[in-house]
């Protein structure tokens, strides 16, 4: 989503600096309006952990100073975002965050097992306080729907809230022809990461209840190899020969997978506003899914079915059969209604709403800047002083390692949260021992960082 909207802004004549994790630290100028800055990172799949140290932070901040943004738009509470937010506070630049998670339901996104591995660190409430501090230091937050807006209020966020849904390039999906519902093979599809929260195991149980002429394509890479193996064993055990795992698929090919399918199915238990569901509706797919934030927002009997998570595989399968046994006219009517359901989510509708939010925050920032006294000390100097710990606090690590450890810890936690909590399953594997086993040490670091910001 962040990739798309940044390019849309650039095409409309706005200067954009896009800062993301990458395989190397580098600056790349693309055209007159769009440039990108990558920070060297490591990790697996789409969970990239930025290797932030004084060298890379200086590189980011120097380029940020040169670019001189009027507003900073964040999309996750990761370490790069913390760095940009701190710079923005120092320079009186407004910060807006698109909240892709429900902050007050942090644990419910599927990280309970991993959070328990953090033991006393989680019990101290430090992570919750840190997340709250991050939100409070944003002048504005974009809520993707009413559910997200209410959650922000319940969480205690006191800044400006803008209700702006996710946008997509709808022409990639709504211009393709609809499949023939009268063909013998009925094609089901799910698009998204293979993970326990997405609950693909239930979809396999549903396939056991459907006639042999039904197929299921699971489009997306796995986040947990263990969970993928579990699904593959289930497929082999029950001879589900019509189930296909595609693995990672280039984004531009997803619309074709959707176009060839008859029904989109989802058993995901929590989705703030799923891009996959929006894309499926734009492609004219009826959707049968478990109740969650996205399904509740978009799906009713006119475009599919919204099931309770306690629904049996048999009942779920019956609804799929009902949709696929409709007449050609009735099926295509449902498909047209599905496309209409998300017709307001094209970028040409979302970008003006986002720009209006920017203008409101910029005007407030100008007023506040006139009242504030600018600290003459350089931000980089302050950042270096923050990491200038005495040897007795460093656990026999040098200062560079110490600074990297802090941001690595924040990266593992908050980049995982920003990625939909998928990465929480990997916490015990990638959390360094010097961090994992020293909650008191971390408490001291995080408190000092919170004081700093």
C-alpha positions in Angstrom: 0.0 0.0 0.0 2.8 2.4 0.9 4.6 1.6 -2.3 1.6 2.3 -4.4 0.5 5.6 -2.8 4.0 7.0 -2.9 4.2 6.5 -6.7 0.7 7.9 -7.2 1.7 11.0 -5.3 4.9 11.4 -7.4 2.9 11.0 -10.7 0.6 13.8 -9.5 3.5 16.2 -9.1 4.4 15.8 -5.4 8.0 15.2 -4.3 8.3 11.9 -2.6 11.2 10.4 -0.6 10.4 6.7 0.0 12.4 5.2 2.9 12.3 1.4 3.3 14.3 -1.6 4.6 16.5 -3.2 1.9 19.4 -5.5 1.2 21.9 -2.5 1.2 22.0 1.1 2.3 21.7 3.3 -0.7 19.9 6.3 -2.2 18.3 6.0 -5.6 16.9 8.9 -7.7 14.2 7.7 -10.1 12.7 10.8 -11.6 12.0 14.4 -10.8 9.5 13.6 -8.1 10.3 10.2 -6.7 13.4 9.0 -5.0 14.0 6.1 -2.6 16.3 5.4 0.3 17.0 1.9 1.4 18.5 0.9 4.8 20.5 -2.3 4.9 18.4 -5.0 6.7 18.3 -8.7 7.3 15.6 -11.2 7.9 13.4 -13.8 6.3 10.5 -13.4 3.8 8.9 -10.0 4.1 10.1 -9.5 7.7 13.1 -7.3 7.2 15.0 -6.0 10.3 16.9 -2.7 9.6 20.5 -2.7 10.8 20.4 0.7 12.3 23.6 2.1 13.8 25.1 5.6 13.9 26.4 5.3 10.3 23.1 4.3 8.7 21.2 6.7 10.9 23.4 9.5 9.9 22.9 8.5 6.2 19.1 8.6 6.6 19.1 11.9 8.5 21.4 13.7 6.2 19.3 12.7 3.2 16.2 13.7 5.1 17.6 17.1 5.9 18.5 17.5 2.2 15.0 16.5 1.1 13.3 18.8 3.7 9.9 17.1 3.8 6.7 19.1 4.6 5.1 16.0 6.2 6.2 12.5 7.1 3.8 9.6 6.5 4.5 6.4 8.4 3.0 3.0 7.9 4.3 0.9 10.8 5.8 1.4 14.2 9.2 0.0 13.2 12.7 1.4 13.9 13.0 3.5 10.8 9.7 5.1 11.7 10.9 5.8 15.3 14.0 7.5 13.8 11.9 9.7 11.4 9.4 10.5 14.1 12.2 11.7 16.4 13.7 13.9 13.6 10.2 15.3 12.8 9.6 16.3 16.5 12.9 18.1 16.6 12.2 19.9 13.3 8.5 20.6 13.9 7.4 18.6 10.9 4.0 16.9 11.2 3.8 13.1 11.3 0.8 11.1 10.1 0.5 7.3 10.6 -1.7 4.9 8.7 -2.6 2.4 11.4 -2.6 -1.0 9.7 -3.2 -2.7 13.1 -5.6 -2.4 16.0 -3.3 -1.1 18.8 -5.6 -2.0 21.7 -5.8 -5.6 20.5 -2.1 -6.1 20.0 -2.0 -9.7 21.4 -5.1 -10.8 19.5 -3.3 -10.6 16.2 -1.8 -14.0 16.8 1.4 -13.3 18.9 0.4 -14.8 22.2 2.8 -17.7 22.1 5.7 -15.4 21.1 4.8 -12.8 23.6 5.0 -15.4 26.4 8.6 -16.0 25.3 9.4 -12.4 26.3 8.3 -13.2 29.8 8.8 -10.5 32.4 9.6 -7.9 29.7 6.0 -8.0 28.4 4.6 -8.1 32.0 6.3 -4.8 32.7 4.0 -3.1 30.2 7.0 -1.5 28.5 6.0 -2.6 25.0 2.5 -1.3 25.4 3.7 2.0 26.7 6.2 2.3 23.9 3.5 1.7 21.3 1.2 4.2 23.0 4.1 6.8 23.0 4.7 6.2 19.3 1.0 6.8 18.5 0.8 9.9 20.7 3.8 11.4 19.0 1.9 11.3 15.7 0.0 14.5 15.0 -2.5 12.5 13.0 -3.5 8.9 12.5 -5.4 7.4 9.5 -8.0 4.9 10.6 -8.9 2.5 7.8 -12.5 2.0 8.9 -14.9 2.8 11.7 -13.8 -0.3 13.7 -10.2 1.0 13.6 -11.3 4.5 14.5 -13.1 3.3 17.6 -10.1 1.1 18.5 -7.8 4.2 18.4 -10.1 6.0 20.7 -10.3 3.1 23.1 -6.5 2.8 23.0 -6.4 6.4 24.3 -5.0 8.2 21.2 -5.8 11.9 21.6 -4.5 13.4 18.3 -6.4 13.9 15.0 -8.0 10.9 13.5 -8.8 10.7 9.7 -11.1 8.1 8.4 -9.5 7.1 5.1 -9.7 3.5 3.7 -7.0 1.6 1.8 -6.7 2.5 -1.8 -6.0 0.2 -4.8 -5.5 0.6 -8.6 -8.9 -0.9 -9.3 -8.4 -1.0 -13.1 -6.0 -3.9 -12.6 -8.9 -6.0 -11.4 -12.3 -4.7 -12.5 -11.6 -4.7 -16.2 -11.0 -8.4 -16.5 -13.8 -10.7 -17.7 -15.8 -12.8 -15.3 -15.4 -16.6 -15.3 -18.1 -18.9 -16.5 -20.0 -20.2 -13.5 -21.5 -23.0 -15.6 -18.1 -24.7 -16.2 -17.7 -28.0 -14.5 -14.7 -27.1 -12.3 -15.5 -24.6 -9.6 -12.4 -22.6 -8.7 -11.9 -21.2 -5.2 -9.0 -18.9 -4.2 -7.4 -17.4 -1.2 -4.7 -14.7 -1.5 -2.4 -14.0 1.5 0.5 -15.3 3.6 0.3 -18.9 4.8 0.0 -18.4 8.5 -2.0 -19.6 11.5 -3.9 -16.4 11.8 -5.0 -16.7 8.2 -6.3 -20.2 9.2 -5.9 -22.0 5.9 -6.3 -25.3 7.7 -10.0 -24.6 8.0 -10.2 -24.1 4.3 -8.7 -27.5 3.8 -11.3 -29.0 6.0 -13.9 -27.2 3.9 -12.5 -28.9 0.8 -13.2 -32.3 2.3 -16.9 -31.4 2.4 -17.1 -30.1 -1.2 -17.7 -32.2 -4.4 -14.6 -33.4 -6.3 -15.1 -30.8 -9.0 -14.1 -28.0 -6.6 -10.5 -26.8 -6.5 -8.7 -24.4 -4.2 -5.7 -22.3 -5.0 -3.7 -20.8 -2.1 -1.8 -17.8 -3.4 1.0 -16.5 -1.2 4.3 -17.3 0.5 4.5 -19.0 3.8 5.6 -17.2 7.0 5.9 -20.4 9.0 7.5 -23.4 7.3 6.1 -25.5 10.2 2.5 -24.4 9.5 3.0 -25.0 5.7 4.2 -28.5 6.4 1.2 -29.1 8.6 -1.1 -28.1 5.7 0.8 -30.2 3.1 0.6 -33.2 5.4 -3.2 -32.7 5.7 -3.5 -32.4 1.9 -1.6 -35.7 1.5 -3.4 -37.5 4.2 -6.9 -36.8 2.8 -5.8 -36.9 -0.9 -6.9 -33.3 -1.6 -5.5 -33.3 -5.1 -7.4 -30.2 -6.1 -5.5 -28.0 -3.6 -2.6 -26.0 -5.0 0.0 -23.9 -3.1 1.5 -21.4 -5.5 4.1 -19.9 -3.2 5.1 -16.3 -3.7 3.5 -14.8 -6.8 4.5 -11.4 -8.4 2.0 -8.8 -7.5 1.1 -8.1 -11.1 0.0 -11.7 -11.6 -2.5 -11.9 -8.7 -5.2 -10.1 -10.7 -5.1 -13.0 -13.3 -5.4 -15.6 -10.6 -8.4 -13.8 -9.2 -10.0 -13.4 -12.6 -9.9 -17.1 -13.3 -11.6 -18.0 -9.9 -15.3 -18.2 -9.0 -15.3 -17.5 -5.2 -12.8 -16.0 -2.8 -12.7 -17.9 0.6 -11.2 -16.7 3.9 -11.1 -18.2 7.4 -8.8 -15.4 8.7 -9.7 -14.5 12.3 -8.5 -10.8 12.3 -7.9 -8.3 9.5 -8.1 -4.6 10.0 -8.8 -3.9 6.3 -7.5 -6.7 4.1 -6.1 -5.6 0.7 -6.7 -9.1 -0.6 -10.4 -8.9 0.1 -10.6 -5.5 -1.5 -8.8 -6.8 -4.6 -11.0 -9.9 -4.7 -14.2 -7.7 -4.6 -12.7 -5.4 -7.3 -12.2 -8.5 -9.4 -15.9 -9.4 -9.0 -15.4 -12.3 -6.7 -18.2 -13.3 -4.2 -16.6 -13.8 -0.8 -17.3 -16.4 1.8 -15.4 -15.7 5.0 -15.3 -15.7 8.7 -16.4 -12.6 10.5 -13.5 -10.1 11.1 -13.0 -6.4 10.8 -12.8 -6.5 7.0 -15.5 -9.1 6.3 -17.9 -7.2 8.6 -17.2 -4.0 6.7 -17.7 -5.3 3.2 -19.5 -8.6 3.1 -23.2 -9.4 3.3 -25.6 -11.8 1.5 -25.5 -9.7 -1.7 -21.8 -10.3 -2.3 -21.2 -13.5 -0.5 -21.6 -14.6 3.1 -20.3 -13.6 6.5 -19.9 -16.5 8.9 -19.3 -16.8 12.6 -15.8 -18.2 13.4 -17.7 -21.1 15.1 -19.2 -22.2 11.8 -18.6 -25.8 10.8 -16.7 -26.7 7.6 -19.9 -28.4 6.3 -22.0 -25.2 6.6 -19.2 -23.1 5.1 -19.0 -25.5 2.2 -22.8 -25.4 1.6 -22.7 -21.7 1.2 -20.0 -22.0 -1.4 -22.1 -24.6 -3.3 -25.1 -22.3 -3.2 -23.2 -19.5 -4.8 -21.6 -21.7 -7.4 -25.0 -23.4 -8.3 -26.6 -20.0 -9.2 -27.7 -19.2 -12.7 -25.3 -17.3 -14.9 -27.3 -14.1 -14.6 -27.6 -14.3 -10.8 -23.9 -15.1 -10.3 -22.8 -12.2 -12.5 -25.2 -9.9 -10.7 -23.4 -10.8 -7.5 -20.1 -10.2 -9.2 -21.1 -6.7 -10.3 -22.3 -5.9 -6.8 -19.0 -7.0 -5.4 -17.1 -4.6 -7.7 -19.5 -1.8 -6.8 -18.8 -2.4 -3.1 -15.2 -1.2 -3.5 -15.7 1.3 -6.3 -14.9 4.2 -3.9 -11.4 2.8 -3.1 -9.6 3.7 -6.2 -6.5 5.9 -5.8 -8.2 8.8 -7.5 -10.6 8.9 -4.6 -8.2 8.1 -1.8 -5.3 10.5 -2.7 -7.4 13.7 -2.4 -8.6 12.6 1.0 -5.0 11.9 2.1 -3.8 15.3 0.8 -6.6 17.0 2.7 -5.3 15.4 5.9 -1.8 16.5 5.1 -3.0 20.1 4.7 -4.8 20.1 8.0 -1.7 18.8 9.8 0.6 21.2 8.0 -1.5 24.2 9.0 -1.5 23.1 12.7 2.3 22.6 12.5 2.8 26.1 11.2 0.9 27.5 14.1 2.8 25.4 16.6 6.1 26.2 15.0 5.5 29.9 15.5 5.1 29.4 19.2 8.0 26.9 19.7 11.6 27.8 20.4 13.9 25.9 18.2 16.7 24.0 20.0 19.9 25.0 18.3 21.7 21.8 19.0 22.0 19.5 16.1 19.7 16.4 16.1 22.6 14.1 15.1 24.7 15.3 18.0 21.8 14.6 20.4 21.4 11.1 18.8 25.0 10.3 19.3 24.9 11.5 22.9 21.9 9.2 23.5 24.1 6.2 22.6 27.1 7.4 24.5 26.7 4.9 27.3 29.3 4.1 29.9 31.0 0.8 29.8 29.3 -0.4 32.9 25.9 -0.2 31.1 27.0 -1.9 27.9 27.1 -5.6 29.0 30.7 -5.8 27.8 29.6 -4.6 24.3 31.0 -1.7 22.4 28.9 1.4 21.7 28.2 0.5 18.1 26.9 -2.9 19.2 24.9 -1.4 22.0 23.1 1.1 19.7 22.5 -1.7 17.2 21.1 -3.9 19.9 18.6 -1.3 21.0 17.2 -0.7 17.5 17.4 -4.4 16.7 15.2 -5.1 19.7 12.7 -2.4 18.6 12.9 -3.7 15.1 12.1 -7.3 16.0 9.1 -6.2 18.1 7.6 -3.3 16.1 8.5 -4.2 12.6 6.8 -7.5 13.3 3.7 -5.7 14.6 3.6 -3.4 11.6 3.8 -6.5 9.3 0.6 -7.8 10.7 2.2 -9.7 13.6 3.3 -12.5 11.3 6.9 -12.0 12.5 6.0 -12.6 16.1 6.2 -16.3 15.4 9.8 -15.9 14.5 10.8 -13.9 17.7 12.4 -16.7 19.6 14.6 -17.5 16.6 15.9 -14.1 15.7 16.0 -12.3 19.0 19.7 -12.0 20.1 20.5 -13.8 23.3 21.9 -10.6 24.8 18.5 -9.1 24.4 16.3 -12.0 25.0 17.8 -12.8 28.4 18.1 -9.3 29.8 14.7 -7.7 30.4 16.0 -5.4 33.1 18.7 -4.2 30.8 16.1 -3.6 28.1 13.8 -1.8 30.5 16.6 0.7 31.2 17.3 1.2 27.5 13.7 1.7 26.5 13.0 4.1 29.3 16.0 6.1 28.2 14.9 6.1 24.6 11.4 7.2 25.6 12.9 10.0 27.6 15.0 11.0 24.6 12.0 11.2 22.3 
